[in-house]
Amino acid sequence: MNWVIKRLPVISFALFGAFVLSMALRSHSETTTAIVASSLLMFAACWASATHLLGARAAARFVVIALCLGWFAEQMGASRGWFFGEYHYTDVLGWRLGDVPVIIPMMWFSICYTGYVIANLIVWRNAVDDSPRLSDALALSFLAAMIVTAFDLGGDPYLVFTLKAWIMVKTDGGWFGETIQGFVGWVVVAFAIIVVFRWSVRRFPVQRVQGFSKRHALVPLGMYGALMAFQVALGSPIETRVIAAFAMGIPLLCAVAGWRHWGTLEATR
């Protein structure tokens, strides 16, 4: 275990590199195998990064919370129309647990983790925050949920109309045929995952693995940036390419600015 902990930076960057390569390959061939492989690599890279940033125990909590709440929300959505509106998954995303492809809860963790880090960098100029105040936890969780949903503005139309990963019952909504309810659901579910994680560690501040430095936070930033780049290059309908550049690009650039000034907020206190 200690051997793995010591090599988490290398593991995280290696998995991130493999994820970027898999996304590049997907641009030439969008098969179920390619989609599942890239999703698994994203999940593994984010878990390794979270373990390095938050410590093994806190990272495991984040994973379990995201998997459980993400699966529950999607299962209720696919079977009862809760949160996102009525829809049904196809076989494009691979093996399912209940009505939900297994990779979907994994993606909830990956995206929520990147949103968590980006929100912290924007506000605190640090990848984690130790504020004990409930108001800070709620505000940061909502900001992170909005950052997560910014990905979905372009991600959902692509997955529905290009990949046909799921079928929406109503296709006359106000967002390229999709209903606005879906995006409300994304904010609600992402907020729930992140705020529950923050609540779960409120008495046990996260402990970074020894040797963590700010360059290691480039993994979640790079992950979000890679997802944005994929949408900008291949988003469908084509209008979502410009939307992704602004909706995802603005919080990403703000987070990069916070990353560059890492630690200066503490220095001025």
KADABEL-V554043 format. One record per residue. PHI is phi in radians with two decimals (* if undefined). PSI is psi in degrees with one decimal (none if undefined). OMEGA is omega in whole degrees, 0 to 359 (* if undefined). Layout:
phi=[PHI;PHI]
psi=[PSI;PSI]
omega=[OMEGA;OMEGA]
This chain:
phi=[*;-1.06;-1.08;-1.16;-1.03;-1.13;-1.83;-1.00;-1.03;-1.14;-1.08;-1.08;-1.18;-1.14;-1.16;-1.10;-1.06;-1.14;-1.10;-1.05;-1.09;-1.13;-1.19;-1.12;-1.17;-1.11;-1.14;-1.77;-2.71;-1.60;-1.74;-1.03;-1.06;-1.15;-1.14;-1.13;-1.07;-1.16;-1.18;-1.14;-1.15;-1.10;-1.06;-1.13;-1.12;-1.20;-1.16;-1.09;-1.13;-1.12;-1.09;-1.24;-1.41;-1.82;1.68;-1.08;-1.18;-1.15;-1.10;-1.10;-1.09;-1.03;-1.08;-1.11;-1.08;-1.17;-1.11;-1.21;-1.20;-1.10;-1.14;-1.03;-1.08;-1.22;-1.12;-1.16;-1.20;-1.24;-1.74;-2.27;1.38;-1.26;1.15;-1.87;1.71;-1.44;-2.78;-2.44;-1.26;-1.68;-1.58;-1.08;-1.62;1.57;-1.03;-2.03;-1.95;1.24;-1.75;-2.01;-1.01;-1.04;-1.26;-1.14;-1.06;-1.11;-1.16;-1.05;-1.09;-1.03;-1.22;-1.18;-1.12;-1.13;-1.11;-1.03;-1.16;-1.10;-1.08;-1.11;-1.14;-1.12;-1.54;-1.82;0.97;-2.72;-1.35;-2.26;-2.31;-1.95;-1.18;-1.49;-1.37;-1.08;-1.05;-1.15;-1.08;-1.18;-1.14;-1.18;-1.17;-1.19;-1.04;-1.06;-1.11;-1.16;-1.14;-1.08;-1.20;-1.02;-1.09;-1.27;-1.00;-1.75;-1.17;-1.11;-1.02;-1.13;-1.18;-1.40;-1.62;-1.65;-1.46;0.96;-1.25;-2.62;-1.97;-1.44;-1.21;-1.79;-2.13;-2.02;-1.33;-1.56;-2.27;0.87;1.61;-1.62;-1.44;-1.13;-0.96;-1.05;-1.34;-1.08;-1.07;-1.08;-1.09;-1.10;-1.21;-1.09;-1.05;-1.06;-1.06;-1.28;-1.24;-1.15;-1.09;-1.04;-1.12;-1.18;-1.94;-1.12;-1.64;-2.29;-0.90;-1.08;-2.07;-1.16;-1.20;-1.00;1.67;-1.22;-2.35;-1.14;-1.14;-1.26;-1.31;-1.22;-1.12;-1.12;-1.11;-1.12;-1.09;-1.11;-1.13;-1.16;-1.12;-1.12;-1.07;-1.08;-1.18;-1.11;-1.42;-2.22;-0.97;-2.52;-1.05;-1.06;-1.06;-1.21;-1.16;-1.22;-1.01;-1.10;-1.06;-1.56;-1.11;-1.64;-1.19;-1.11;-1.12;-1.14;-1.15;-1.10;-1.18;-1.09;-1.10;-1.11;-1.10;-1.10;-1.80;-0.88;1.55;-1.24;-1.15;-1.14;-1.17;-1.60;-1.39]
psi=[-44.1;-35.6;-42.8;-44.5;-43.2;-26.4;14.0;-40.8;-45.1;-42.8;-44.7;-48.7;-36.1;-44.0;-38.3;-43.2;-41.1;-37.1;-46.7;-42.3;-42.3;-35.9;-36.9;-40.4;-34.4;-26.9;-18.4;-24.9;104.0;80.1;164.4;-42.0;-44.1;-40.6;-45.9;-42.9;-46.0;-36.1;-41.0;-39.6;-40.0;-45.3;-46.4;-42.0;-41.8;-37.8;-43.5;-42.7;-42.9;-37.7;-39.3;-39.0;-42.7;-15.2;154.5;-42.2;-47.6;-39.0;-41.7;-38.2;-44.6;-45.0;-48.5;-43.5;-46.2;-41.8;-45.4;-51.6;-38.5;-45.5;-44.3;-47.5;-43.5;-38.6;-44.0;-33.3;-46.8;-29.0;-27.8;-4.4;16.1;158.5;-60.6;-4.8;176.9;130.8;164.8;128.4;145.1;-168.6;4.5;-36.1;10.1;-159.8;143.7;151.1;108.8;-125.1;5.1;126.7;139.5;-33.4;-17.4;-49.9;-32.7;-40.0;-33.7;-43.9;-48.7;-47.3;-39.6;-35.6;-44.5;-39.4;-39.8;-48.1;-44.3;-43.5;-42.1;-41.3;-38.3;-45.1;-46.1;-6.1;37.8;152.2;-17.2;162.1;144.8;19.4;129.7;-4.4;133.7;-39.1;-38.8;-41.8;-42.7;-44.6;-44.7;-36.0;-39.2;-41.7;-46.1;-39.8;-37.4;-38.3;-40.5;-45.0;-26.4;-35.8;-38.6;-20.2;-38.5;-27.8;-43.1;-50.2;-38.0;-46.2;-33.0;-50.5;-27.4;-53.6;-22.7;45.4;-27.5;162.2;121.5;135.6;-42.7;126.5;22.2;29.3;-178.9;5.5;89.3;40.9;-14.5;153.3;150.6;-24.7;-34.8;-39.0;-32.3;-42.4;-39.9;-44.4;-45.6;-47.8;-44.3;-42.8;-44.7;-45.1;-48.2;-40.4;-34.6;-39.8;-47.0;-42.1;-37.8;-22.3;13.4;-31.3;-8.5;84.8;139.8;144.0;112.4;148.8;142.1;136.1;2.0;135.6;169.2;-23.6;-23.6;-19.4;-4.5;-18.8;-55.6;-34.5;-45.1;-35.7;-48.5;-39.9;-38.0;-39.9;-39.2;-44.8;-38.7;-43.8;-39.7;-36.4;-37.9;5.0;143.7;130.8;160.1;-26.7;-27.9;-16.7;-43.4;-40.7;-44.2;-38.3;-37.7;-47.3;-39.9;-31.4;-38.1;-53.7;-32.2;-44.6;-38.0;-39.6;-38.8;-40.0;-42.6;-38.4;-41.5;-31.6;26.5;127.3;-12.6;-25.9;-42.7;-34.5;-25.7;-4.8;none]
omega=[179;179;179;181;182;184;180;178;180;179;181;181;178;179;177;178;178;178;179;178;180;178;177;178;179;180;179;183;181;177;177;180;181;180;180;181;181;179;178;178;178;179;181;180;180;179;178;179;179;177;179;184;189;189;187;184;181;179;179;177;180;180;183;180;182;180;183;181;179;179;181;181;181;178;178;178;183;184;186;179;179;170;191;189;183;178;180;179;173;180;186;185;172;188;184;169;191;178;190;174;185;184;183;175;177;178;176;178;185;182;179;177;179;178;178;182;182;179;179;180;180;187;189;187;180;183;176;174;182;182;179;186;179;181;177;180;180;182;181;178;178;177;179;179;177;178;176;183;176;175;185;179;176;184;183;179;179;182;182;190;179;182;185;181;173;182;176;178;177;182;182;182;185;181;182;179;180;180;178;180;181;181;172;178;178;179;183;184;179;178;181;181;186;181;176;176;179;179;184;181;185;180;182;182;182;182;178;174;182;180;179;175;188;180;179;176;178;180;178;176;179;179;179;179;179;177;177;181;178;180;179;182;191;183;180;0;189;179;182;179;177;179;181;181;181;185;179;184;182;178;179;179;177;178;177;177;176;178;180;181;181;175;183;179;178;182;182;181;*]
